[in-house]
């Protein structure tokens, strides 16, 4: 089986687990994320607006926005790193590529990046959707200076191991609805 086939199979299994976790509901799912971010008040951070059955970081982002700059990702080009624009609760979001919703604010550079994912391991490996956006983005941000990459997912998205490529960027921390995994 090729690496691409292994990744497809791992994504399929993880997306099924994520859908089941989302359907089961997780009241207060962003509670641990809020606790983590409280230790970084005022540090520029970027998150994401959840799509489909992704775990929703919005409550934690809204809380963080009361203490410092928060950005959301924007897709500038298909094979380029993401750009982050400032966002505040209540800001209008406009449709972007891949059914994303994007803010119109000024560009910003996050020092903390909350990363969506399909699957993760306790060692900090991450499997995304396959477009490479967050891998390119993390590589570019890390080349400019320190950035804390926080994977946010349902605990059910954990995998024992994942097929990886040299370009796959590791996470520095993983937060689920149940726990914080510091790496």
N, C-alpha and C positions, 0 to 999 in steps of 0.2 A: 504494500500500500504506500502511495506517495505521501509526502508531508502535507500537500494540499488536501488529499483525501482524508488523512488523519485529522487535520484541522476541521474539515467539514463535518466529520463524524462527531468530534468533540463539541463543536458548536451546536449541532442538532440535539445531542443529549443534554447539554447545559441549558439550551433554550426551553426544552421540555420541562426540566426541573424548575427553571425560573418561572415559567407559566403556571406551574402547579403552586409554587410558593406565593405568587402574586394572587392567584385565585383564592388561596386560603386566607388572604388578608393578613396584614401585619400592622395593627394599630401602633402608632408611634414609631414606625420603622426608622425614622431619621433621628431618633433620640440619641443614640450613641454618636452619630455624626455631629450633632449639636454640641455634645459634651467635648468631643475632640476639638472642634473649631473654637470653643470657648477659651481654650488654652492659647489661641493665636489671634486674639482680638486685635483688629486694626491691620493685620497682615493682608495684603492684596490676595484675593483668592478667586478662583473661577470654578464653577460647577457646570451643571447641564440641566436642561428641562427634560424630564423623563418622557419617553415615547413607548408606546405599546405597553408591555408589562415590566418595564424597568422599575427598579426601586426608586422612589421619588425623593430627591434631596431638597425639594422646595422649602419645607419648613425650616431646615437648617440654614439654607441660603438666605431666607428672609430674616432670620435672627442675626446672621452674620452681617447683613447689609446695614443693620442699625449701628454697627461698630467700625465699619471700614469698607473699602471698595470691593465690590463683587462683580465679576464678569461672567459672561456666557459665551460659548463658542460660536464662531461664524465660519462657514466654509468659504474661503476666498477662491481657491482653485482645487480641482480634483486631486492632484498629486502633491499638494503643498501642506505645510503645517496649518493648523487652525489659527485663526485670529480671534482674540477675545475683546469683546466690547462691554463697557460698563453697563450694569443693569441694577435697577432698584425695584422693589416690589411695586406692582401696579404699572410699570412701564409697558408700553405697547410692544408686542413682539410681531415680527413680520415673517412670512414664510420664506424659508431658505431651501437649499437643495436637500434631497433625501428626506423630505417631509419634516425637516427641523424647523423650529421657531427661533428667530434670532433677534437680539436687541439692536437698537440704532445708535446706542451711546458711543462715546469716544473709545478708541483702542486703549487697552491696558495690558500690563504684563503681570500675570499671577505668580506669586511665590508658593502658593498652595494650589494644586489642581485636583479637583474631585473628578475621578475618572469612571465613566460607565464601563461596563464590561459584560461579557457573556459567561466567562468562567474564570476562576482564579485558583491558585494553590497557596498553601500556607507559607511557601517560600517566596511569594511575591510575584509569581508568574501570572500573566494576564492573557486571556484570549478575548479579542474584540470581534467586531463584525466582519473583519477581513479587508477593510479599506485602507488600513494603515495610518489613519488620521492621527490617532493619539500616540502612536509610536513615533511618527515624524515630529509631532508637536513636542513630546517629552524630550526627544533628542535635541531639538532646536532650543528649547527652554534651558535644558541642562548645559548646553554649550555657552549660554549667556550668564549662568550663575546658578546658585542653589534653587531647587524647587522640590517641594514635598508632594509626591504623587500618592494620592489616597484613593484606592479602589473602593467603590461603594456598590454593594450587591447583597442579595439575599444569601443567607448561609447555605441554602440549597444549591447555590451555584459553585460551591467548592468542588474541586476535582483533586484527586490524588496526584496526578501529573498531567501535563499538557504538552502537545507537540509545539516546539519553539523554533524560531529562526534567529539568526544573529541580530536582526533589526528589531526584535521584540523587546520593548523597554520594560524593565521591572517596576513594580510598585514599591513604595516605601512603607506603606501601611494599608491594611484592609479593614473596612468597617462594614459590619452587617447589622441586621436588625437585632442580633443576639449578642454580638461581641466586637471588641477592637483587637485586631491582630497586629501588633507592633513588630516590625521586622528589623 
